[in-house]
């Protein structure tokens, strides 16, 4: 039997041991707590920036050639350049007038921050809508009116037309050229006059006949106009319309013609002498970049051969070397800025001097062209 003193000793010893274990555990716990790494801060991914929404309004169908096709190639260049930073859309075959206003307003309401309207007749509708959406940037092709959030841009197609005229002058057998015109506005009159002036550097007495269709895109009317010109003796045709109808009509009749706005060589390979083209991509990329950077501002931009916007391409093998050489010399002068198509003396087809000898036309002069130069038959339709 264990005596009472021994039991007391054992009990106290056990108590000390238990206390020691508890104290040790507490110390170990404290040590772990001190050594534990601080919890990692939570990381929240930044929300992905919404793409800039950009829209285009076309007067004709996109198709596979012509004016609207060329603009849409520029839109696609924007997509390729910016990737997911930009979201693009377009509406094609929009009539000029009330329909254009509705379309432009809808695009602005849908959140597009830059809208390009690509036909002269879209100017007034866009100007009206621009006043309703001050935070949207509006761009109008070929116009002349601006607003704090609306600017204009244009191409120098008359430079292409002048070079085409040189080739036409070398190729014509009848000394009569034809031109299918859309609307008798300065933009188009410049092109007709440049075509005549280029041809007259080869044959000073050459004549140019014009038939108006009062439309930018109307293949049946363009066909009729081209046939009418051929019936009047024209054997080389140029146009300021958007379809391939003129070139195809020339091919059918065994005559010559040019592509317009884009490469049309495949639509009439025997008739095709060259194509007057425009590359809108560089301008559209620059405009979108300015919106992204916050540097966009109202201005007028007119580019041409010098800036790489306009060119005459796919000159046919049947074109004489002398013509090709002359075109290359003119193109070099346009690129350097040393050559100006409209350099005086220039007289209209009534004999009136419209630009004095040695004077190079400025943009203001070009904007006000309302006449035919010497050698073009007929009168500019009244009221234009």
Short mmCIF file of the C-alpha atoms (twelve columns), coordinates in Angstrom:
data_MODEL
# 
_entry.id   MODEL 
# 
loop_
_atom_site.group_PDB 
_atom_site.id 
_atom_site.type_symbol 
_atom_site.label_atom_id 
_atom_site.label_alt_id 
_atom_site.label_comp_id 
_atom_site.label_asym_id 
_atom_site.label_seq_id 
_atom_site.Cartn_x 
_atom_site.Cartn_y 
_atom_site.Cartn_z 
_atom_site.pdbx_PDB_model_num 
ATOM 1   C CA . UNK A 1   0.000   0.000  0.000    1 
ATOM 2   C CA . UNK A 2   1.265   3.414  -0.843   1 
ATOM 3   C CA . UNK A 3   1.293   5.777  2.051    1 
ATOM 4   C CA . UNK A 4   -0.412  9.117  2.084    1 
ATOM 5   C CA . UNK A 5   2.811   11.164 1.674    1 
ATOM 6   C CA . UNK A 6   3.894   9.144  -1.326   1 
ATOM 7   C CA . UNK A 7   0.538   9.559  -2.972   1 
ATOM 8   C CA . UNK A 8   0.786   13.322 -2.479   1 
ATOM 9   C CA . UNK A 9   4.262   13.328 -3.992   1 
ATOM 10  C CA . UNK A 10  3.119   11.360 -7.047   1 
ATOM 11  C CA . UNK A 11  0.138   13.618 -7.504   1 
ATOM 12  C CA . UNK A 12  2.236   16.785 -7.437   1 
ATOM 13  C CA . UNK A 13  4.764   15.259 -9.788   1 
ATOM 14  C CA . UNK A 14  2.061   14.341 -12.299  1 
ATOM 15  C CA . UNK A 15  0.599   17.832 -12.061  1 
ATOM 16  C CA . UNK A 16  3.958   19.386 -12.832  1 
ATOM 17  C CA . UNK A 17  4.414   17.060 -15.821  1 
ATOM 18  C CA . UNK A 18  1.012   17.935 -17.185  1 
ATOM 19  C CA . UNK A 19  1.669   21.631 -16.759  1 
ATOM 20  C CA . UNK A 20  4.994   21.169 -18.503  1 
ATOM 21  C CA . UNK A 21  3.361   19.500 -21.469  1 
ATOM 22  C CA . UNK A 22  0.711   22.205 -21.710  1 
ATOM 23  C CA . UNK A 23  3.317   24.952 -21.421  1 
ATOM 24  C CA . UNK A 24  5.462   23.269 -24.078  1 
ATOM 25  C CA . UNK A 25  2.526   22.982 -26.389  1 
ATOM 26  C CA . UNK A 26  1.721   26.622 -25.832  1 
ATOM 27  C CA . UNK A 27  5.288   27.623 -26.608  1 
ATOM 28  C CA . UNK A 28  5.336   25.503 -29.733  1 
ATOM 29  C CA . UNK A 29  2.041   27.076 -30.814  1 
ATOM 30  C CA . UNK A 30  3.466   30.542 -30.221  1 
ATOM 31  C CA . UNK A 31  6.535   29.699 -32.228  1 
ATOM 32  C CA . UNK A 32  4.506   28.546 -35.211  1 
ATOM 33  C CA . UNK A 33  2.367   31.632 -35.075  1 
ATOM 34  C CA . UNK A 34  5.376   33.918 -35.206  1 
ATOM 35  C CA . UNK A 35  7.024   32.024 -38.055  1 
ATOM 36  C CA . UNK A 36  3.901   31.819 -40.332  1 
ATOM 37  C CA . UNK A 37  4.167   33.895 -43.558  1 
ATOM 38  C CA . UNK A 38  1.786   36.819 -43.952  1 
ATOM 39  C CA . UNK A 39  -1.205  35.932 -46.170  1 
ATOM 40  C CA . UNK A 40  -0.716  36.882 -49.865  1 
ATOM 41  C CA . UNK A 41  -2.707  39.935 -50.880  1 
ATOM 42  C CA . UNK A 42  -5.658  39.144 -53.138  1 
ATOM 43  C CA . UNK A 43  -5.123  40.148 -56.807  1 
ATOM 44  C CA . UNK A 44  -8.089  41.289 -58.897  1 
ATOM 45  C CA . UNK A 45  -7.546  41.276 -62.681  1 
ATOM 46  C CA . UNK A 46  -8.112  44.669 -64.283  1 
ATOM 47  C CA . UNK A 47  -11.182 44.686 -66.509  1 
ATOM 48  C CA . UNK A 48  -10.338 44.395 -70.189  1 
ATOM 49  C CA . UNK A 49  -10.740 47.691 -72.044  1 
ATOM 50  C CA . UNK A 50  -13.741 47.853 -74.331  1 
ATOM 51  C CA . UNK A 51  -12.795 48.079 -78.032  1 
ATOM 52  C CA . UNK A 52  -13.277 51.359 -79.853  1 
ATOM 53  C CA . UNK A 53  -16.335 51.036 -82.083  1 
ATOM 54  C CA . UNK A 54  -15.909 52.434 -85.610  1 
ATOM 55  C CA . UNK A 55  -18.472 52.448 -88.422  1 
ATOM 56  C CA . UNK A 56  -18.571 53.094 -92.163  1 
ATOM 57  C CA . UNK A 57  -21.504 54.169 -94.352  1 
ATOM 58  C CA . UNK A 58  -21.321 53.243 -98.058  1 
ATOM 59  C CA . UNK A 59  -23.388 54.637 -100.921 1 
ATOM 60  C CA . UNK A 60  -23.079 51.456 -102.984 1 
ATOM 61  C CA . UNK A 61  -22.667 47.728 -102.398 1 
ATOM 62  C CA . UNK A 62  -19.335 46.436 -101.190 1 
ATOM 63  C CA . UNK A 63  -19.167 43.913 -104.047 1 
ATOM 64  C CA . UNK A 64  -15.764 43.057 -105.457 1 
ATOM 65  C CA . UNK A 65  -14.766 46.315 -107.170 1 
ATOM 66  C CA . UNK A 66  -15.399 50.041 -107.172 1 
ATOM 67  C CA . UNK A 67  -15.718 52.929 -104.717 1 
ATOM 68  C CA . UNK A 68  -17.439 51.222 -101.780 1 
ATOM 69  C CA . UNK A 69  -15.258 48.146 -102.241 1 
ATOM 70  C CA . UNK A 70  -12.145 50.334 -101.939 1 
ATOM 71  C CA . UNK A 71  -13.427 51.957 -98.735  1 
ATOM 72  C CA . UNK A 72  -14.255 48.573 -97.269  1 
ATOM 73  C CA . UNK A 73  -10.727 47.398 -97.982  1 
ATOM 74  C CA . UNK A 74  -9.643  50.364 -95.865  1 
ATOM 75  C CA . UNK A 75  -11.977 49.241 -93.072  1 
ATOM 76  C CA . UNK A 76  -10.456 45.774 -93.201  1 
ATOM 77  C CA . UNK A 77  -6.990  47.336 -92.981  1 
ATOM 78  C CA . UNK A 78  -8.112  48.952 -89.695  1 
ATOM 79  C CA . UNK A 79  -9.210  45.565 -88.362  1 
ATOM 80  C CA . UNK A 80  -5.924  43.951 -89.339  1 
ATOM 81  C CA . UNK A 81  -3.865  46.778 -87.822  1 
ATOM 82  C CA . UNK A 82  -5.620  47.175 -84.454  1 
ATOM 83  C CA . UNK A 83  -6.960  43.689 -83.784  1 
ATOM 84  C CA . UNK A 84  -9.276  43.516 -80.758  1 
ATOM 85  C CA . UNK A 85  -8.646  47.160 -79.865  1 
ATOM 86  C CA . UNK A 86  -11.196 48.182 -82.483  1 
ATOM 87  C CA . UNK A 87  -14.586 46.792 -83.472  1 
ATOM 88  C CA . UNK A 88  -15.799 47.804 -86.939  1 
ATOM 89  C CA . UNK A 89  -19.121 47.680 -88.742  1 
ATOM 90  C CA . UNK A 90  -20.560 49.015 -91.996  1 
ATOM 91  C CA . UNK A 91  -23.840 49.699 -93.742  1 
ATOM 92  C CA . UNK A 92  -23.844 49.453 -97.552  1 
ATOM 93  C CA . UNK A 93  -26.100 50.772 -100.325 1 
ATOM 94  C CA . UNK A 94  -27.329 53.762 -98.298  1 
ATOM 95  C CA . UNK A 95  -29.140 56.384 -100.435 1 
ATOM 96  C CA . UNK A 96  -28.036 59.974 -100.045 1 
ATOM 97  C CA . UNK A 97  -30.574 62.028 -98.080  1 
ATOM 98  C CA . UNK A 98  -32.991 61.090 -95.303  1 
ATOM 99  C CA . UNK A 99  -31.948 57.429 -95.251  1 
ATOM 100 C CA . UNK A 100 -28.345 58.454 -94.689  1 
ATOM 101 C CA . UNK A 101 -29.321 60.642 -91.729  1 
ATOM 102 C CA . UNK A 102 -31.224 57.765 -90.141  1 
ATOM 103 C CA . UNK A 103 -28.353 55.312 -90.630  1 
ATOM 104 C CA . UNK A 104 -25.712 57.694 -89.279  1 
ATOM 105 C CA . UNK A 105 -27.854 58.522 -86.233  1 
ATOM 106 C CA . UNK A 106 -28.450 54.830 -85.504  1 
ATOM 107 C CA . UNK A 107 -24.728 54.092 -85.684  1 
ATOM 108 C CA . UNK A 108 -23.968 56.908 -83.252  1 
ATOM 109 C CA . UNK A 109 -26.683 55.713 -80.869  1 
ATOM 110 C CA . UNK A 110 -25.190 52.198 -80.976  1 
ATOM 111 C CA . UNK A 111 -21.989 53.489 -79.379  1 
ATOM 112 C CA . UNK A 112 -19.727 53.968 -82.377  1 
ATOM 113 C CA . UNK A 113 -17.167 56.622 -81.460  1 
ATOM 114 C CA . UNK A 114 -15.988 57.377 -84.988  1 
ATOM 115 C CA . UNK A 115 -18.164 57.197 -88.101  1 
ATOM 116 C CA . UNK A 116 -17.016 57.542 -91.708  1 
ATOM 117 C CA . UNK A 117 -19.556 58.626 -94.338  1 
ATOM 118 C CA . UNK A 118 -18.086 57.903 -97.740  1 
ATOM 119 C CA . UNK A 119 -20.108 59.830 -100.312 1 
ATOM 120 C CA . UNK A 120 -20.517 63.511 -101.169 1 
ATOM 121 C CA . UNK A 121 -24.291 63.464 -100.601 1 
ATOM 122 C CA . UNK A 122 -23.832 62.285 -97.003  1 
ATOM 123 C CA . UNK A 123 -22.421 65.673 -95.976  1 
ATOM 124 C CA . UNK A 124 -25.590 67.471 -94.818  1 
ATOM 125 C CA . UNK A 125 -27.084 64.419 -93.036  1 
ATOM 126 C CA . UNK A 126 -23.813 63.827 -91.183  1 
ATOM 127 C CA . UNK A 127 -23.514 67.501 -90.237  1 
ATOM 128 C CA . UNK A 128 -26.979 67.365 -88.673  1 
ATOM 129 C CA . UNK A 129 -26.291 64.187 -86.708  1 
ATOM 130 C CA . UNK A 130 -22.896 65.468 -85.541  1 
ATOM 131 C CA . UNK A 131 -24.608 68.303 -83.670  1 
ATOM 132 C CA . UNK A 132 -26.627 65.722 -81.707  1 
ATOM 133 C CA . UNK A 133 -23.648 63.559 -80.626  1 
ATOM 134 C CA . UNK A 134 -20.813 65.869 -79.515  1 
ATOM 135 C CA . UNK A 135 -18.774 62.977 -78.073  1 
ATOM 136 C CA . UNK A 136 -18.671 61.095 -81.393  1 
ATOM 137 C CA . UNK A 137 -16.126 61.839 -84.121  1 
ATOM 138 C CA . UNK A 138 -17.581 62.147 -87.623  1 
ATOM 139 C CA . UNK A 139 -15.593 61.966 -90.881  1 
ATOM 140 C CA . UNK A 140 -16.984 62.843 -94.303  1 
ATOM 141 C CA . UNK A 141 -15.326 61.849 -97.586  1 
ATOM 142 C CA . UNK A 142 -15.109 64.402 -100.434 1 
ATOM 143 C CA . UNK A 143 -17.079 67.158 -98.709  1 
ATOM 144 C CA . UNK A 144 -16.261 70.701 -97.625  1 
ATOM 145 C CA . UNK A 145 -18.231 71.401 -94.422  1 
ATOM 146 C CA . UNK A 146 -16.855 70.803 -90.927  1 
ATOM 147 C CA . UNK A 147 -17.982 71.057 -87.298  1 
ATOM 148 C CA . UNK A 148 -16.171 70.799 -83.935  1 
ATOM 149 C CA . UNK A 149 -16.569 66.999 -84.103  1 
ATOM 150 C CA . UNK A 150 -16.757 66.549 -87.893  1 
ATOM 151 C CA . UNK A 151 -13.937 66.743 -90.404  1 
ATOM 152 C CA . UNK A 152 -13.413 65.946 -94.076  1 
ATOM 153 C CA . UNK A 153 -10.993 63.879 -96.114  1 
ATOM 154 C CA . UNK A 154 -10.494 63.411 -99.840  1 
ATOM 155 C CA . UNK A 155 -8.369  61.773 -102.508 1 
ATOM 156 C CA . UNK A 156 -6.786  63.380 -105.574 1 
ATOM 157 C CA . UNK A 157 -8.405  61.246 -108.253 1 
ATOM 158 C CA . UNK A 158 -7.708  63.885 -110.870 1 
ATOM 159 C CA . UNK A 159 -4.055  62.830 -110.684 1 
ATOM 160 C CA . UNK A 160 -5.004  59.300 -111.733 1 
ATOM 161 C CA . UNK A 161 -7.320  60.700 -114.412 1 
ATOM 162 C CA . UNK A 162 -4.501  62.800 -115.880 1 
ATOM 163 C CA . UNK A 163 -2.225  59.756 -116.177 1 
ATOM 164 C CA . UNK A 164 -5.085  57.751 -117.694 1 
ATOM 165 C CA . UNK A 165 -5.528  60.582 -120.201 1 
ATOM 166 C CA . UNK A 166 -1.904  60.229 -121.276 1 
ATOM 167 C CA . UNK A 167 -2.451  56.545 -122.033 1 
ATOM 168 C CA . UNK A 168 -5.750  57.283 -123.775 1 
ATOM 169 C CA . UNK A 169 -4.009  59.868 -125.959 1 
ATOM 170 C CA . UNK A 170 -1.514  57.250 -127.096 1 
ATOM 171 C CA . UNK A 171 -4.147  54.554 -127.655 1 
ATOM 172 C CA . UNK A 172 -7.006  56.353 -129.404 1 
ATOM 173 C CA . UNK A 173 -7.481  55.861 -133.115 1 
ATOM 174 C CA . UNK A 174 -10.449 58.202 -133.487 1 
ATOM 175 C CA . UNK A 175 -9.029  61.076 -131.406 1 
ATOM 176 C CA . UNK A 176 -12.322 60.975 -129.494 1 
ATOM 177 C CA . UNK A 177 -12.430 59.921 -125.871 1 
ATOM 178 C CA . UNK A 178 -15.466 59.221 -123.707 1 
ATOM 179 C CA . UNK A 179 -16.210 59.920 -120.037 1 
ATOM 180 C CA . UNK A 180 -19.146 58.553 -118.026 1 
ATOM 181 C CA . UNK A 181 -19.882 61.149 -115.353 1 
ATOM 182 C CA . UNK A 182 -21.855 60.716 -112.141 1 
ATOM 183 C CA . UNK A 183 -22.776 64.227 -110.953 1 
ATOM 184 C CA . UNK A 184 -21.475 67.561 -112.324 1 
ATOM 185 C CA . UNK A 185 -19.784 68.674 -109.093 1 
ATOM 186 C CA . UNK A 186 -16.207 70.006 -108.751 1 
ATOM 187 C CA . UNK A 187 -14.893 66.633 -107.626 1 
ATOM 188 C CA . UNK A 188 -16.053 65.019 -110.882 1 
ATOM 189 C CA . UNK A 189 -15.381 67.993 -113.172 1 
ATOM 190 C CA . UNK A 190 -11.753 68.001 -111.998 1 
ATOM 191 C CA . UNK A 191 -11.417 64.397 -113.121 1 
ATOM 192 C CA . UNK A 192 -12.972 65.001 -116.544 1 
ATOM 193 C CA . UNK A 193 -10.767 68.043 -117.127 1 
ATOM 194 C CA . UNK A 194 -7.627  66.237 -115.992 1 
ATOM 195 C CA . UNK A 195 -8.413  63.339 -118.342 1 
ATOM 196 C CA . UNK A 196 -8.654  65.770 -121.260 1 
ATOM 197 C CA . UNK A 197 -5.493  67.665 -120.281 1 
ATOM 198 C CA . UNK A 198 -3.480  64.463 -119.990 1 
ATOM 199 C CA . UNK A 199 -4.636  63.265 -123.422 1 
ATOM 200 C CA . UNK A 200 -3.856  66.661 -124.970 1 
ATOM 201 C CA . UNK A 201 -0.196  66.357 -123.970 1 
ATOM 202 C CA . UNK A 202 -0.072  63.593 -126.599 1 
ATOM 203 C CA . UNK A 203 -2.555  64.933 -129.162 1 
ATOM 204 C CA . UNK A 204 -3.487  68.613 -128.641 1 
ATOM 205 C CA . UNK A 205 -6.606  68.406 -130.805 1 
ATOM 206 C CA . UNK A 206 -8.149  65.447 -129.025 1 
ATOM 207 C CA . UNK A 207 -11.864 65.640 -128.102 1 
ATOM 208 C CA . UNK A 208 -13.681 64.331 -125.033 1 
ATOM 209 C CA . UNK A 209 -17.395 63.587 -124.904 1 
ATOM 210 C CA . UNK A 210 -19.297 63.277 -121.606 1 
ATOM 211 C CA . UNK A 211 -22.525 61.466 -120.727 1 
ATOM 212 C CA . UNK A 212 -24.040 62.016 -117.278 1 
ATOM 213 C CA . UNK A 213 -25.883 59.273 -115.380 1 
ATOM 214 C CA . UNK A 214 -26.693 61.272 -112.211 1 
ATOM 215 C CA . UNK A 215 -25.826 58.333 -110.004 1 
ATOM 216 C CA . UNK A 216 -22.735 56.931 -108.367 1 
ATOM 217 C CA . UNK A 217 -23.734 53.317 -108.892 1 
ATOM 218 C CA . UNK A 218 -26.210 52.270 -111.556 1 
ATOM 219 C CA . UNK A 219 -24.808 49.553 -113.849 1 
ATOM 220 C CA . UNK A 220 -27.655 49.714 -116.431 1 
ATOM 221 C CA . UNK A 221 -27.319 53.494 -116.783 1 
ATOM 222 C CA . UNK A 222 -23.530 53.242 -116.901 1 
ATOM 223 C CA . UNK A 223 -23.820 50.629 -119.645 1 
ATOM 224 C CA . UNK A 224 -26.147 52.834 -121.678 1 
ATOM 225 C CA . UNK A 225 -23.863 55.834 -121.238 1 
ATOM 226 C CA . UNK A 226 -20.780 53.880 -122.310 1 
ATOM 227 C CA . UNK A 227 -22.571 52.517 -125.361 1 
ATOM 228 C CA . UNK A 228 -23.746 56.005 -126.292 1 
ATOM 229 C CA . UNK A 229 -20.179 57.316 -126.144 1 
ATOM 230 C CA . UNK A 230 -18.921 54.449 -128.294 1 
ATOM 231 C CA . UNK A 231 -21.691 55.142 -130.793 1 
ATOM 232 C CA . UNK A 232 -20.453 58.743 -130.958 1 
ATOM 233 C CA . UNK A 233 -16.964 57.596 -131.945 1 
ATOM 234 C CA . UNK A 234 -15.203 57.353 -128.567 1 
ATOM 235 C CA . UNK A 235 -12.765 54.456 -128.512 1 
ATOM 236 C CA . UNK A 236 -11.204 54.935 -125.041 1 
ATOM 237 C CA . UNK A 237 -13.486 55.419 -122.016 1 
ATOM 238 C CA . UNK A 238 -13.006 56.603 -118.447 1 
ATOM 239 C CA . UNK A 239 -15.638 56.945 -115.742 1 
ATOM 240 C CA . UNK A 240 -16.405 58.521 -112.395 1 
ATOM 241 C CA . UNK A 241 -18.925 55.865 -111.447 1 
ATOM 242 C CA . UNK A 242 -18.588 52.846 -109.212 1 
ATOM 243 C CA . UNK A 243 -19.397 49.698 -111.172 1 
ATOM 244 C CA . UNK A 244 -17.472 47.690 -113.749 1 
ATOM 245 C CA . UNK A 245 -20.136 48.318 -116.417 1 
ATOM 246 C CA . UNK A 246 -18.133 50.842 -118.456 1 
ATOM 247 C CA . UNK A 247 -15.129 48.559 -118.758 1 
ATOM 248 C CA . UNK A 248 -17.327 45.585 -119.621 1 
ATOM 249 C CA . UNK A 249 -19.182 47.573 -122.275 1 
ATOM 250 C CA . UNK A 250 -15.873 48.592 -123.841 1 
ATOM 251 C CA . UNK A 251 -14.775 44.950 -123.865 1 
ATOM 252 C CA . UNK A 252 -17.995 43.907 -125.579 1 
ATOM 253 C CA . UNK A 253 -17.475 46.543 -128.279 1 
ATOM 254 C CA . UNK A 254 -13.771 45.927 -128.844 1 
ATOM 255 C CA . UNK A 255 -12.807 49.309 -127.349 1 
ATOM 256 C CA . UNK A 256 -10.608 50.361 -124.427 1 
ATOM 257 C CA . UNK A 257 -11.366 51.598 -120.920 1 
ATOM 258 C CA . UNK A 258 -9.941  51.957 -117.424 1 
ATOM 259 C CA . UNK A 259 -10.788 50.579 -114.024 1 
ATOM 260 C CA . UNK A 260 -11.904 53.162 -111.472 1 
ATOM 261 C CA . UNK A 261 -11.503 53.198 -107.659 1 
ATOM 262 C CA . UNK A 262 -10.033 49.687 -107.567 1 
ATOM 263 C CA . UNK A 263 -8.288  47.116 -109.758 1 
ATOM 264 C CA . UNK A 264 -10.857 46.100 -112.384 1 
ATOM 265 C CA . UNK A 265 -8.473  44.344 -114.752 1 
ATOM 266 C CA . UNK A 266 -10.214 40.969 -114.423 1 
ATOM 267 C CA . UNK A 267 -13.592 42.357 -115.528 1 
ATOM 268 C CA . UNK A 268 -12.488 43.268 -119.034 1 
ATOM 269 C CA . UNK A 269 -8.962  41.986 -119.622 1 
ATOM 270 C CA . UNK A 270 -8.874  42.839 -123.333 1 
ATOM 271 C CA . UNK A 271 -10.290 46.335 -122.870 1 
ATOM 272 C CA . UNK A 272 -8.448  47.192 -119.647 1 
ATOM 273 C CA . UNK A 273 -5.615  49.724 -120.107 1 
ATOM 274 C CA . UNK A 274 -4.976  50.503 -116.421 1 
ATOM 275 C CA . UNK A 275 -6.862  51.067 -113.180 1 
ATOM 276 C CA . UNK A 276 -7.085  54.309 -111.226 1 
ATOM 277 C CA . UNK A 277 -7.084  53.154 -107.606 1 
ATOM 278 C CA . UNK A 278 -7.252  54.560 -104.113 1 
ATOM 279 C CA . UNK A 279 -5.852  52.969 -100.947 1 
ATOM 280 C CA . UNK A 280 -7.859  54.308 -98.008  1 
ATOM 281 C CA . UNK A 281 -6.172  52.072 -95.428  1 
ATOM 282 C CA . UNK A 282 -3.402  54.462 -94.288  1 
ATOM 283 C CA . UNK A 283 -5.834  57.318 -93.740  1 
ATOM 284 C CA . UNK A 284 -8.346  55.204 -91.822  1 
ATOM 285 C CA . UNK A 285 -5.628  53.746 -89.616  1 
ATOM 286 C CA . UNK A 286 -4.343  57.241 -88.829  1 
ATOM 287 C CA . UNK A 287 -7.828  58.572 -88.028  1 
ATOM 288 C CA . UNK A 288 -8.669  55.682 -85.685  1 
ATOM 289 C CA . UNK A 289 -5.291  55.987 -83.964  1 
ATOM 290 C CA . UNK A 290 -5.980  59.666 -83.301  1 
ATOM 291 C CA . UNK A 291 -9.257  58.778 -81.584  1 
ATOM 292 C CA . UNK A 292 -7.497  56.149 -79.460  1 
ATOM 293 C CA . UNK A 293 -4.752  58.636 -78.539  1 
ATOM 294 C CA . UNK A 294 -7.135  61.498 -77.886  1 
ATOM 295 C CA . UNK A 295 -5.427  63.643 -80.537  1 
ATOM 296 C CA . UNK A 296 -8.256  63.736 -83.100  1 
ATOM 297 C CA . UNK A 297 -9.128  67.274 -84.215  1 
ATOM 298 C CA . UNK A 298 -11.161 68.944 -86.914  1 
ATOM 299 C CA . UNK A 299 -9.252  69.497 -90.145  1 
ATOM 300 C CA . UNK A 300 -9.323  68.812 -93.860  1 
ATOM 301 C CA . UNK A 301 -7.090  66.135 -95.343  1 
ATOM 302 C CA . UNK A 302 -6.473  65.807 -99.075  1 
ATOM 303 C CA . UNK A 303 -4.007  63.082 -100.024 1 
ATOM 304 C CA . UNK A 304 -2.923  61.839 -103.430 1 
ATOM 305 C CA . UNK A 305 -0.077  60.061 -105.200 1 
ATOM 306 C CA . UNK A 306 2.493   61.731 -102.942 1 
ATOM 307 C CA . UNK A 307 0.984   60.196 -99.809  1 
ATOM 308 C CA . UNK A 308 0.391   56.795 -101.437 1 
ATOM 309 C CA . UNK A 309 -3.388  57.194 -101.516 1 
ATOM 310 C CA . UNK A 310 -3.848  57.377 -105.307 1 
ATOM 311 C CA . UNK A 311 -2.134  55.436 -108.064 1 
ATOM 312 C CA . UNK A 312 -2.530  54.174 -111.616 1 
ATOM 313 C CA . UNK A 313 -1.784  50.459 -111.686 1 
ATOM 314 C CA . UNK A 314 -1.874  47.376 -113.917 1 
ATOM 315 C CA . UNK A 315 -0.893  49.229 -117.085 1 
ATOM 316 C CA . UNK A 316 -1.560  46.805 -119.937 1 
ATOM 317 C CA . UNK A 317 1.200   45.329 -122.064 1 
ATOM 318 C CA . UNK A 318 -0.405  46.769 -125.198 1 
ATOM 319 C CA . UNK A 319 0.250   50.327 -123.980 1 
ATOM 320 C CA . UNK A 320 3.266   51.795 -125.837 1 
ATOM 321 C CA . UNK A 321 6.516   52.212 -123.943 1 
ATOM 322 C CA . UNK A 322 6.460   55.940 -124.699 1 
ATOM 323 C CA . UNK A 323 3.152   56.233 -122.838 1 
ATOM 324 C CA . UNK A 324 4.424   54.204 -119.890 1 
ATOM 325 C CA . UNK A 325 7.525   56.373 -119.667 1 
ATOM 326 C CA . UNK A 326 5.472   59.566 -119.732 1 
ATOM 327 C CA . UNK A 327 3.194   58.230 -116.987 1 
ATOM 328 C CA . UNK A 328 6.176   57.306 -114.829 1 
ATOM 329 C CA . UNK A 329 7.643   60.782 -115.237 1 
ATOM 330 C CA . UNK A 330 4.356   62.374 -114.196 1 
ATOM 331 C CA . UNK A 331 3.999   59.978 -111.279 1 
ATOM 332 C CA . UNK A 332 7.504   60.845 -110.076 1 
ATOM 333 C CA . UNK A 333 6.659   64.533 -110.250 1 
ATOM 334 C CA . UNK A 334 3.454   63.986 -108.283 1 
ATOM 335 C CA . UNK A 335 5.311   62.019 -105.619 1 
ATOM 336 C CA . UNK A 336 7.944   64.707 -105.208 1 
ATOM 337 C CA . UNK A 337 5.421   67.521 -105.342 1 
ATOM 338 C CA . UNK A 338 7.193   69.178 -108.276 1 
ATOM 339 C CA . UNK A 339 4.361   68.520 -110.720 1 
ATOM 340 C CA . UNK A 340 0.822   69.929 -110.566 1 
ATOM 341 C CA . UNK A 341 -1.805  68.734 -113.042 1 
ATOM 342 C CA . UNK A 342 -3.581  72.080 -113.119 1 
ATOM 343 C CA . UNK A 343 -0.852  74.502 -114.145 1 
ATOM 344 C CA . UNK A 344 -1.675  77.478 -116.339 1 
ATOM 345 C CA . UNK A 345 -2.322  78.509 -118.942 1 
ATOM 346 C CA . UNK A 346 -5.669  76.696 -118.876 1 
ATOM 347 C CA . UNK A 347 -8.701  77.864 -120.836 1 
ATOM 348 C CA . UNK A 348 -12.246 76.556 -120.752 1 
ATOM 349 C CA . UNK A 349 -14.071 75.264 -123.817 1 
ATOM 350 C CA . UNK A 350 -15.399 78.750 -124.589 1 
ATOM 351 C CA . UNK A 351 -11.873 80.144 -124.836 1 
ATOM 352 C CA . UNK A 352 -11.921 81.928 -121.467 1 
ATOM 353 C CA . UNK A 353 -8.716  81.764 -119.438 1 
ATOM 354 C CA . UNK A 354 -9.381  80.078 -116.100 1 
ATOM 355 C CA . UNK A 355 -5.789  79.801 -114.885 1 
ATOM 356 C CA . UNK A 356 -2.979  82.132 -115.883 1 
ATOM 357 C CA . UNK A 357 0.285   80.944 -117.419 1 
ATOM 358 C CA . UNK A 358 2.729   79.520 -114.903 1 
ATOM 359 C CA . UNK A 359 0.234   79.492 -112.025 1 
ATOM 360 C CA . UNK A 360 -0.273  76.263 -110.111 1 
ATOM 361 C CA . UNK A 361 -3.835  75.765 -108.917 1 
ATOM 362 C CA . UNK A 362 -4.366  75.786 -105.163 1 
ATOM 363 C CA . UNK A 363 -7.010  73.777 -103.348 1 
ATOM 364 C CA . UNK A 364 -9.461  76.669 -103.357 1 
ATOM 365 C CA . UNK A 365 -9.295  76.814 -107.166 1 
ATOM 366 C CA . UNK A 366 -9.822  73.072 -107.420 1 
ATOM 367 C CA . UNK A 367 -12.819 73.234 -105.090 1 
ATOM 368 C CA . UNK A 368 -14.561 75.710 -107.398 1 
ATOM 369 C CA . UNK A 369 -14.111 74.009 -110.775 1 
ATOM 370 C CA . UNK A 370 -17.413 74.469 -112.623 1 
ATOM 371 C CA . UNK A 371 -16.312 74.354 -116.267 1 
ATOM 372 C CA . UNK A 372 -15.002 72.102 -119.014 1 
ATOM 373 C CA . UNK A 373 -11.524 72.744 -120.356 1 
ATOM 374 C CA . UNK A 374 -10.815 73.198 -124.038 1 
ATOM 375 C CA . UNK A 375 -11.495 70.067 -126.045 1 
ATOM 376 C CA . UNK A 376 -14.462 68.801 -124.011 1 
ATOM 377 C CA . UNK A 377 -17.786 68.926 -125.848 1 
ATOM 378 C CA . UNK A 378 -20.903 70.464 -124.362 1 
ATOM 379 C CA . UNK A 379 -21.707 72.491 -121.279 1 
ATOM 380 C CA . UNK A 380 -21.708 71.718 -117.593 1 
ATOM 381 C CA . UNK A 381 -25.369 71.123 -116.679 1 
ATOM 382 C CA . UNK A 382 -27.067 74.262 -115.345 1 
ATOM 383 C CA . UNK A 383 -27.555 74.735 -111.634 1 
ATOM 384 C CA . UNK A 384 -24.361 72.965 -110.632 1 
# 
